[in-house]
C-alpha cells in the first residue's frame, strides 16, 4: 500500500443486519493492514455481547474486539470497545463504559443514558487516533434500525460525529442481499447515504458469473460500487461475537461433551478448542432438549446465575446432571457455572436482578456472594497443582461474585500462586473462575485426560486462530478491490 497516512484515517464497516460479517471483515482488514506495516486498531463504539475479554489495560471489552486486536497484531485496549452491554434479562443489561461496569439498566433507561455516551466514545476514538496510523470501525446490528436512530452511537450516529466513510456489507448466503442493501440505503438520511462509499457481498457460494447481473443492477440502482464478493469460508477458527455455533454431525467413537445452554450463557467461546477438536463432539443443548449422555458435561459462564439456575432446574437438566455424577461422569464448571454448584448464591445488592438468595446444587461445599465490584484480570497458572496432571494455562477472570467454603481448600488451579476453584474429593468435578481453560494445548490435554479421554491430542487453539486470521486476510486480498477500499485511508489533499 502506497501513500502517506494520518492518524485520523478511518473506515467504518456497517452491515445490513446482525451477522452480516462485520466483525470478520474488520478482522480481515486489520490483518491485511498489519501485514503491510500499518499500525491499525479496531474500534466498535457500542457492542452487545455476553462473550467478553479482559484487555491488556485490565478493562472489559467484547471478545470480537480482542480478536480484531490480535488480527491487527496489537494488544487489546479498553478504548477499542468503549461501550459494552451485557444482557442479564430480555429488558435489562449491565452497562460497561471504558472497560468498567457502570450501571445495571432497563432498556428504556439505557436509551436515555445513551445520550451522554457519545462523548466517552469519541474520547476513546481520539486516543486510538493518537497512537495508530489507521482505525477500522465496526458498526452494530444495522443502521436501518430506525427505532434506534435517536442518539445513535453505534452506526451512522458515530459515522456522522467522526466524519468517516462507511463500507456496507451484506450476507448473501441468507438470501435477499440486494433488497437488504437497497432497503438500508432507503432508511438513511441523505447525508448518511452519501457516507456509504460502496458494498461488499459476503458468504457467496456457487458460480460467480451467475451473480454478475445482480451486481451490475445494484451498482446502477445505487450509483455506488461493489468492492468485491467474499466466498463462504468453512472451518474458520475465530471467536464468535455472541451466536452459538451450528451443530455438527457426531462421528463414531467421539468423546462426547454436553453443554447446557441457559438464557444468559456467557463466554461460550471457552468451548471452541473442544468444538474444533477432530475427536470431540460438543453438543450445545437447547430448551426442551434432554441433557444427553456424555463423557463430560460443561457448565459455562452465566450473566444471571440465579435465573439461569432456575432455568437449568425447569429444563430438568439439574436432575440429569446429578444423575450424570452418580454414574461417575465428569463435570467442568466455569465461572457462573461454578457458582451454581455451591450451597447458596447470595445477591444482597441486586447485582443480577432482585436482591435475595437462592440454593445452589450443593454438590460442592461453598457459598457465593455477588458484589457490585467486578473482578477483571488476565491470569496465568497451573491446573491440577501438585498432581501428575499439572499443566500450565493462560486465561482470564470476569466475575462479580466471591466464593467461600471448605471445598475451595482443594483448588483446581493456582493462578500466579493464588488458589482458585475446587476439585471434588471424588475427582469428578473441576470448578474454576478462570475462562480460557481449554485454549492452551497442555491444559486442554490434561483436562481431556482427567475426563477420561486418554489418547486424544489437544488442539492448539491459539495456532488455529492465528492460521484462520491469515486465511481470512488472504481471502480479503484475493477477492476485494483493496486499492479502492484503502484509498479511503489515504491522506486527503
C-alpha positions as CSV (number, residue, x, y, z in Angstrom):
1,X,0.0,0.0,0.0
2,X,1.5,3.4,-1.0
3,X,0.7,6.9,0.0
4,X,1.0,8.8,3.3
5,X,-1.3,8.2,6.2
6,X,-2.7,10.2,9.1
7,X,-3.8,9.0,12.5
8,X,-7.3,10.2,11.7
9,X,-7.6,7.8,8.7
10,X,-10.7,5.8,9.4
11,X,-13.0,3.4,7.6
12,X,-16.3,2.1,9.2
13,X,-17.8,-1.2,8.3
14,X,-21.6,-1.4,8.8
15,X,-23.9,-4.3,7.9
16,X,-27.4,-4.7,6.5
17,X,-28.2,-7.0,9.5
18,X,-26.7,-8.6,12.5
19,X,-24.5,-11.5,11.5
20,X,-23.7,-10.0,8.0
21,X,-20.0,-10.4,8.6
22,X,-18.9,-7.0,10.0
23,X,-16.7,-8.5,12.7
24,X,-15.0,-10.9,10.4
25,X,-14.4,-8.3,7.7
26,X,-12.9,-5.8,10.2
27,X,-10.6,-8.6,11.4
28,X,-9.6,-9.4,7.8
29,X,-8.9,-5.7,7.0
30,X,-6.9,-5.3,10.2
31,X,-4.7,-8.3,9.4
32,X,-4.2,-7.0,5.8
33,X,-3.0,-3.6,7.0
34,X,-0.8,-5.1,9.7
35,X,0.9,-7.3,7.1
36,X,1.7,-4.0,5.2
37,X,3.3,-2.4,8.1
38,X,0.5,-0.1,9.1
39,X,-0.3,0.3,12.8
40,X,-4.0,-0.3,12.8
41,X,-6.6,-0.5,15.6
42,X,-10.1,-2.0,15.6
43,X,-12.9,0.0,17.2
44,X,-16.5,-0.7,18.0
45,X,-18.3,2.2,19.7
46,X,-21.1,0.0,21.2
47,X,-21.4,-3.7,21.4
48,X,-23.9,-6.0,23.0
49,X,-22.4,-9.4,23.8
50,X,-22.0,-11.9,26.6
51,X,-18.7,-13.1,25.1
52,X,-16.1,-10.7,26.6
53,X,-12.4,-10.5,27.3
54,X,-10.0,-8.7,29.6
55,X,-7.9,-6.1,27.7
56,X,-4.2,-5.6,28.4
57,X,-5.1,-2.5,30.5
58,X,-7.4,-4.5,32.7
59,X,-10.7,-3.3,31.2
60,X,-13.5,-5.4,29.8
61,X,-14.3,-5.4,26.1
62,X,-16.2,-7.7,23.7
63,X,-14.4,-10.8,22.7
64,X,-14.8,-9.8,19.0
65,X,-12.7,-6.7,19.5
66,X,-10.0,-8.7,21.3
67,X,-9.9,-11.0,18.3
68,X,-9.6,-8.0,15.9
69,X,-6.8,-6.6,18.0
70,X,-5.0,-10.0,17.5
71,X,-5.7,-9.6,13.8
72,X,-4.1,-6.2,14.0
73,X,-1.1,-7.6,15.9
74,X,-1.6,-5.2,18.8
75,X,-2.6,-5.7,22.4
76,X,-6.3,-5.2,23.1
77,X,-7.3,-2.0,24.8
78,X,-10.5,-0.8,26.6
79,X,-10.7,2.1,24.1
80,X,-11.4,-0.4,21.3
81,X,-14.9,-1.0,22.7
82,X,-15.8,1.9,25.0
83,X,-19.5,0.8,25.5
84,X,-20.4,-2.8,26.1
85,X,-23.9,-4.0,27.0
86,X,-24.1,-7.4,28.8
87,X,-27.8,-8.6,29.0
88,X,-29.0,-10.0,32.2
89,X,-32.6,-10.4,31.0
90,X,-34.6,-9.6,27.9
91,X,-35.0,-6.0,29.1
92,X,-32.1,-5.4,31.4
93,X,-28.3,-5.2,30.9
94,X,-25.1,-4.4,32.6
95,X,-23.5,-1.3,31.1
96,X,-19.7,-1.3,30.8
97,X,-18.1,2.0,29.9
98,X,-14.4,2.4,29.3
99,X,-13.8,-1.1,30.4
100,X,-15.6,-0.9,33.8
101,X,-19.1,-1.8,34.9
102,X,-21.0,1.4,35.2
103,X,-24.7,0.5,35.9
104,X,-27.5,-2.1,35.6
105,X,-30.1,-0.6,33.4
106,X,-33.5,-1.4,31.9
107,X,-33.8,-0.9,28.1
108,X,-35.7,2.4,28.3
109,X,-33.2,3.8,30.8
110,X,-30.3,2.9,28.5
111,X,-31.9,4.8,25.7
112,X,-31.9,7.9,27.9
113,X,-28.4,7.2,29.2
114,X,-27.1,6.7,25.7
115,X,-27.4,10.5,25.1
116,X,-24.4,11.1,27.3
117,X,-22.2,8.3,26.0
118,X,-21.1,9.8,22.7
119,X,-18.5,11.9,24.4
120,X,-16.9,8.8,26.0
121,X,-17.0,7.1,22.6
122,X,-15.3,9.9,20.8
123,X,-12.7,10.3,23.6
124,X,-11.7,6.7,23.2
125,X,-11.7,7.1,19.5
126,X,-9.4,10.1,19.7
127,X,-7.0,8.2,21.9
128,X,-6.7,5.5,19.3
129,X,-6.1,8.1,16.7
130,X,-3.2,9.4,18.6
131,X,-1.5,6.0,18.7
132,X,-2.3,4.4,15.4
133,X,-2.0,5.1,11.7
134,X,-5.5,3.8,10.8
135,X,-8.7,2.8,12.7
136,X,-11.1,0.3,11.3
137,X,-14.5,0.8,12.9
138,X,-17.3,-1.8,13.2
139,X,-21.0,-0.9,13.4
140,X,-23.6,-2.8,15.4
141,X,-26.6,-4.5,14.0
142,X,-27.8,-2.4,11.1
143,X,-28.1,1.4,10.5
144,X,-31.6,0.7,9.1
145,X,-33.0,0.1,12.6
146,X,-35.0,3.3,12.6
147,X,-36.4,2.7,16.1
148,X,-32.9,3.1,17.5
149,X,-31.8,6.1,15.5
150,X,-32.3,8.7,18.2
151,X,-29.0,9.5,19.9
152,X,-27.3,6.6,18.0
153,X,-23.7,5.9,18.8
154,X,-23.3,2.6,17.2
155,X,-23.7,3.2,13.5
156,X,-24.5,6.4,11.5
157,X,-24.6,8.5,14.6
158,X,-21.0,7.7,15.2
159,X,-20.1,8.0,11.5
160,X,-21.6,11.4,11.3
161,X,-19.9,12.6,14.5
162,X,-16.5,11.2,13.4
163,X,-17.0,12.2,9.8
164,X,-15.8,8.8,8.4
165,X,-16.7,6.8,5.2
166,X,-18.8,3.7,5.5
167,X,-18.5,0.3,3.8
168,X,-21.7,-1.7,3.8
169,X,-21.6,-5.5,4.0
170,X,-24.4,-7.9,3.2
171,X,-24.7,-11.7,3.8
172,X,-25.9,-13.3,0.5
173,X,-26.0,-16.8,1.9
174,X,-29.2,-16.0,3.8
175,X,-30.9,-14.6,0.6
176,X,-32.2,-11.1,0.0
177,X,-28.9,-9.3,0.0
178,X,-29.8,-6.9,-2.8
179,X,-33.0,-5.9,-1.2
180,X,-31.2,-5.5,2.2
181,X,-28.7,-3.1,0.6
182,X,-31.3,-1.0,-1.2
183,X,-33.6,-1.0,1.7
184,X,-30.9,0.0,4.1
185,X,-29.9,3.0,1.9
186,X,-33.6,4.0,1.7
187,X,-33.8,4.1,5.5
188,X,-30.8,6.5,5.8
189,X,-30.8,10.3,5.6
190,X,-29.3,12.0,2.6
191,X,-26.0,12.8,4.4
192,X,-25.8,9.2,5.7
193,X,-26.4,7.7,2.3
194,X,-23.6,9.9,0.9
195,X,-21.3,8.4,3.6
196,X,-21.7,4.8,2.1
197,X,-18.8,4.5,-0.3
198,X,-19.7,1.0,-1.6
199,X,-20.6,-2.6,-0.8
200,X,-19.1,-6.0,0.0
201,X,-21.2,-9.1,-0.7
202,X,-20.3,-11.8,1.9
203,X,-20.6,-15.6,2.1
204,X,-21.3,-16.3,-1.5
205,X,-21.4,-20.0,-2.7
206,X,-21.7,-21.0,-6.3
207,X,-20.7,-19.8,-9.7
208,X,-19.5,-16.2,-9.6
209,X,-20.6,-15.4,-13.1
210,X,-24.3,-16.0,-12.2
211,X,-24.0,-13.2,-9.7
212,X,-22.7,-10.6,-12.2
213,X,-26.1,-9.4,-13.4
214,X,-27.2,-8.7,-9.9
215,X,-24.0,-6.7,-9.1
216,X,-24.5,-4.7,-12.2
217,X,-28.1,-3.9,-11.3
218,X,-27.1,-2.9,-7.8
219,X,-24.4,-0.5,-9.0
220,X,-26.8,1.0,-11.5
221,X,-29.6,1.3,-8.9
222,X,-27.5,2.9,-6.2
223,X,-24.7,4.6,-8.1
224,X,-22.2,3.0,-5.7
225,X,-19.6,0.3,-6.4
226,X,-19.5,-3.3,-5.3
227,X,-15.9,-3.7,-4.0
228,X,-16.0,-7.4,-4.1
229,X,-17.6,-10.7,-3.2
230,X,-16.2,-12.8,-0.4
231,X,-16.8,-16.6,-0.6
232,X,-18.3,-18.7,2.2
233,X,-15.3,-19.8,4.3
234,X,-15.8,-23.1,6.1
235,X,-13.8,-24.0,9.2
236,X,-12.6,-20.6,10.4
237,X,-11.5,-20.9,14.0
238,X,-12.5,-17.4,15.2
239,X,-14.2,-16.3,18.4
240,X,-17.9,-15.7,17.9
241,X,-19.3,-12.3,19.0
242,X,-22.4,-14.0,20.5
243,X,-24.2,-16.5,18.4
244,X,-23.8,-20.2,19.3
245,X,-22.1,-22.3,16.6
246,X,-24.2,-24.5,14.4
247,X,-24.4,-28.2,15.5
248,X,-22.2,-30.6,13.6
249,X,-22.8,-34.3,13.0
250,X,-21.2,-36.6,15.5
251,X,-18.9,-39.4,14.4
252,X,-18.3,-42.8,15.7
253,X,-16.0,-43.1,18.8
254,X,-16.1,-39.4,19.6
255,X,-15.6,-38.1,23.1
256,X,-18.9,-36.6,24.0
257,X,-19.2,-33.2,25.7
258,X,-22.7,-31.8,26.6
259,X,-23.1,-28.0,27.3
260,X,-26.5,-26.8,28.7
261,X,-27.4,-23.5,27.0
262,X,-29.2,-21.3,29.5
263,X,-30.7,-17.9,28.5
264,X,-27.8,-15.8,29.7
265,X,-24.9,-18.1,28.8
266,X,-21.7,-16.1,28.6
267,X,-18.2,-16.7,27.1
268,X,-19.3,-19.9,25.4
269,X,-16.1,-19.3,23.3
270,X,-14.4,-21.3,26.2
271,X,-15.7,-24.4,24.4
272,X,-14.2,-23.5,20.9
273,X,-11.0,-25.6,21.4
274,X,-13.1,-28.6,22.2
275,X,-15.6,-27.9,19.4
276,X,-12.9,-27.8,16.8
277,X,-11.1,-31.0,18.1
278,X,-11.4,-33.7,15.5
279,X,-12.3,-36.4,18.0
280,X,-14.5,-34.4,20.3
281,X,-18.3,-33.9,19.8
282,X,-19.5,-30.7,21.6
283,X,-23.3,-30.6,21.8
284,X,-24.9,-27.4,22.9
285,X,-28.2,-28.5,24.5
286,X,-31.1,-26.1,23.9
287,X,-34.5,-25.6,25.6
288,X,-36.8,-28.6,25.7
289,X,-33.9,-31.0,24.8
290,X,-32.9,-33.6,27.3
291,X,-29.4,-33.5,28.6
292,X,-27.8,-36.3,26.6
293,X,-25.5,-39.0,27.9
294,X,-21.9,-37.6,27.8
295,X,-18.4,-38.3,28.9
296,X,-18.1,-34.7,30.1
297,X,-20.6,-32.0,31.0
298,X,-19.5,-28.4,31.0
299,X,-21.5,-25.7,32.8
300,X,-20.4,-22.5,31.1
301,X,-20.5,-18.9,32.4
302,X,-23.7,-17.0,33.1
303,X,-24.6,-13.3,33.3
304,X,-27.6,-14.1,35.6
305,X,-26.6,-17.1,37.7
306,X,-29.8,-17.4,39.9
307,X,-32.1,-17.0,36.9
308,X,-30.1,-19.4,34.8
309,X,-30.1,-22.0,37.6
310,X,-33.9,-21.7,37.7
311,X,-33.9,-22.4,34.0
312,X,-31.5,-25.4,34.5
313,X,-33.9,-26.8,37.0
314,X,-37.0,-26.2,35.0
315,X,-35.5,-28.0,32.0
316,X,-34.7,-31.0,34.3
317,X,-31.1,-30.6,33.4
318,X,-30.2,-30.2,37.1
319,X,-31.5,-33.6,38.0
320,X,-29.9,-35.1,34.8
321,X,-26.6,-33.5,35.9
322,X,-26.8,-35.1,39.4
323,X,-27.5,-38.4,37.7
324,X,-24.5,-37.9,35.5
325,X,-22.4,-37.5,38.6
326,X,-23.9,-40.5,40.4
327,X,-22.9,-42.7,37.4
328,X,-19.3,-41.5,37.5
329,X,-19.5,-38.7,34.8
330,X,-17.1,-35.8,34.9
331,X,-18.1,-32.1,35.2
332,X,-16.3,-28.9,34.5
333,X,-17.9,-25.7,35.8
334,X,-16.7,-22.3,34.7
335,X,-17.3,-19.0,36.5
336,X,-21.1,-18.7,36.8
337,X,-21.3,-22.4,36.3
338,X,-19.1,-22.9,39.3
339,X,-21.3,-20.6,41.4
340,X,-24.3,-22.9,40.6
341,X,-22.5,-25.9,42.2
342,X,-22.3,-24.4,45.7
343,X,-24.8,-24.4,48.5
344,X,-26.0,-20.9,48.2
345,X,-25.9,-17.9,45.8
346,X,-26.5,-14.6,47.6
347,X,-27.2,-11.4,45.8
348,X,-27.9,-8.8,48.6
349,X,-27.3,-5.8,46.3
350,X,-29.5,-7.0,43.4
351,X,-26.5,-7.2,41.1
352,X,-28.2,-9.6,38.7
353,X,-31.9,-8.9,39.5
354,X,-34.0,-8.7,42.6
355,X,-32.0,-8.9,45.8
356,X,-32.1,-12.3,47.5
357,X,-30.6,-15.7,47.9
358,X,-31.1,-19.0,46.1
359,X,-30.0,-22.5,46.9
360,X,-27.4,-23.9,44.6
361,X,-27.0,-27.5,43.5
362,X,-24.9,-28.2,46.7
363,X,-22.5,-30.6,45.1
364,X,-19.6,-28.6,46.4
365,X,-19.4,-27.1,49.9
366,X,-19.1,-23.4,49.4
367,X,-21.3,-20.3,49.1
368,X,-21.1,-17.3,46.7
369,X,-22.0,-13.7,47.4
370,X,-22.4,-11.4,44.4
371,X,-20.8,-8.0,44.8
372,X,-21.0,-4.7,42.8
373,X,-17.3,-4.8,42.1
374,X,-16.3,-6.8,39.1
375,X,-13.1,-8.9,39.2
376,X,-11.2,-8.4,35.9
377,X,-7.8,-9.9,35.3
378,X,-5.7,-11.9,32.8
379,X,-4.2,-14.9,34.6
380,X,-1.5,-17.5,34.2
381,X,-1.0,-20.5,36.3
382,X,-1.3,-24.3,36.5
383,X,-4.2,-26.7,36.6
384,X,-4.3,-29.8,38.8
385,X,-1.5,-28.3,41.0
386,X,0.8,-30.8,42.6
387,X,-0.6,-33.8,40.7
388,X,0.7,-35.9,37.8
389,X,-1.7,-33.9,35.5
390,X,-0.3,-30.5,36.5
391,X,-0.3,-28.3,33.3
392,X,0.3,-24.6,32.6
393,X,-2.5,-22.5,31.3
394,X,-3.4,-18.9,30.4
395,X,-6.8,-17.4,30.8
396,X,-8.8,-14.5,32.3
397,X,-11.3,-13.8,35.1
398,X,-14.6,-11.8,34.6
399,X,-17.0,-12.2,37.5
400,X,-19.0,-10.3,40.2
401,X,-19.0,-13.0,42.9
402,X,-16.7,-14.0,45.7
403,X,-16.9,-17.6,46.9
404,X,-16.0,-19.0,50.4
405,X,-16.1,-22.5,51.8
406,X,-14.3,-25.8,52.6
407,X,-14.5,-27.0,49.0
408,X,-12.1,-24.3,48.0
409,X,-9.4,-25.8,50.2
410,X,-8.7,-28.3,47.4
411,X,-8.2,-25.8,44.5
412,X,-8.5,-26.7,40.8
413,X,-5.8,-24.2,39.8
414,X,-3.1,-21.9,41.1
415,X,-3.3,-18.5,39.4
416,X,0.0,-16.8,40.0
417,X,0.3,-18.8,43.1
418,X,-3.2,-17.9,44.3
419,X,-5.6,-20.9,44.8
420,X,-8.7,-20.9,42.5
421,X,-11.8,-23.0,42.3
422,X,-12.2,-26.5,43.6
423,X,-11.6,-30.2,42.8
424,X,-14.2,-32.5,44.4
425,X,-12.8,-35.2,46.7
426,X,-14.1,-38.0,44.3
427,X,-12.2,-36.4,41.4
428,X,-15.4,-35.9,39.3
429,X,-15.8,-32.2,39.4
430,X,-13.5,-29.4,38.4
431,X,-14.8,-25.8,39.1
432,X,-12.9,-22.6,38.4
433,X,-13.5,-18.9,37.9
434,X,-11.0,-18.9,35.1
435,X,-12.0,-18.7,31.4
436,X,-9.9,-19.9,28.5
437,X,-9.3,-23.2,30.3
438,X,-9.0,-25.2,27.1
439,X,-7.1,-22.7,25.0
440,X,-3.6,-23.8,25.7
441,X,-2.7,-27.2,24.3
442,X,-1.1,-28.6,27.5
443,X,-4.1,-27.6,29.7
444,X,-6.6,-29.0,27.2
445,X,-4.7,-32.3,27.0
446,X,-4.6,-32.5,30.8
447,X,-8.4,-31.8,31.1
448,X,-9.3,-34.4,28.5
449,X,-7.1,-36.9,30.2
450,X,-8.7,-36.2,33.5
451,X,-12.1,-36.5,31.9
452,X,-11.2,-40.0,30.6
453,X,-10.1,-39.3,27.0
454,X,-6.5,-40.6,27.4
455,X,-5.5,-40.9,23.7
456,X,-6.6,-37.6,22.3
457,X,-4.1,-35.0,21.4
458,X,-5.1,-31.5,22.2
459,X,-5.8,-28.8,19.6
460,X,-3.6,-25.8,19.7
461,X,-6.4,-23.3,19.7
462,X,-4.1,-20.2,19.5
463,X,-2.3,-21.6,16.5
464,X,-5.7,-22.5,14.8
465,X,-7.0,-18.9,15.4
466,X,-3.8,-17.4,14.0
467,X,-3.9,-19.6,10.9
468,X,-7.6,-18.6,10.4
469,X,-6.7,-14.9,10.6
470,X,-4.1,-15.5,7.9
471,X,-6.5,-17.4,5.8
472,X,-9.1,-14.7,6.2
473,X,-6.6,-12.0,5.2
474,X,-5.7,-14.0,2.1
475,X,-9.3,-14.2,1.2
476,X,-9.8,-10.4,1.6
477,X,-6.7,-9.8,-0.5
478,X,-7.8,-12.1,-3.3
479,X,-11.5,-11.1,-3.5
480,X,-11.8,-7.4,-2.7
481,X,-10.7,-4.3,-4.6
482,X,-8.4,-3.3,-1.8
483,X,-6.7,-0.4,-3.6
484,X,-10.2,1.2,-4.0
485,X,-11.1,0.5,-0.4
486,X,-7.9,1.6,1.1
487,X,-8.0,4.8,-0.8
488,X,-10.3,6.0,2.0
489,X,-7.4,5.6,4.5
490,X,-5.0,7.7,2.4
491,X,-4.2,11.3,3.1
492,X,-6.9,13.7,1.7
493,X,-5.1,16.6,-0.1
